[in-house]
């Protein structure tokens, strides 16, 4: 469950997937990639769509393997 205090919304797993495109266990990785209002860093060039697509296949950043020496990030 995820509580959006500002909007007063309680989301279950399906709601998290609809909102961010990733499962709840991937939210910390998602925020590390795209950043949020409380963070001062993010991975440049990795927008929300690419982050959602990548983390839907690889739930955590450490699961991503570098492909052909160039990586997918």
N, C-alpha and C positions, 0 to 999 in steps of 0.2 A: 504494500500500500504506500502511496505517496500523497502527502498533504500539501496542496498549494495554498499556503496561508493567506496570500494576498487576494486570491480569488475565492477562497473558501470552498475549494474543490478537493475531494478525496478520490484518487485514481487507483484502480486495481491494475493488475499486470496488463490487461488488454488496453486500458486507458493510457498507460505509459507508452505502450507500443504505438498507439494511434497518435499521441502527442509528439513523440520524439523519433519514432521509427526504430527503436532498439528496446531490448528487454531490460527490465529494472536493474539487473546485475551489471549492465553495461553503462549505466548512467554516469558513474564516476569517470570512466574512460571517455565517454561522450563529452562531458563538461571539460575534461582536460584538453580535448582536441579543439573544441569550438569556443571554449571559454564561456563565461557568464558575467553578469554585472558585478559580481563580487571578486572576479579573478582579473589579474592584470596580464595574463599571458594566454596564448593559444598557439596551435600549430598553423602557421601561415599557409594559405592555399588550400586548407582543408575546411570547406564550408559544411553547413549542416547536412546537406544532401549526401555529400561524399562520406561524411562521418557516419551517417545513419546506414548507408549501404555497406560500408566497410565493417562496422560493428555488428551489423545483422549477420554477417558471415563469420566474423572473428569477435567473440564476445568481449575480449579484453585486448588491450594494445599489445601485451606481451605474446599474444597468440598469433600475431601477424608475422609472417616469415618474409624475409627479403627475397625478392624474385629477380634473378638475373643480375644480382649485384646492385641494382638501382632501387629496389624496394618499391612498395606500393603507396607509401605515405608521401 
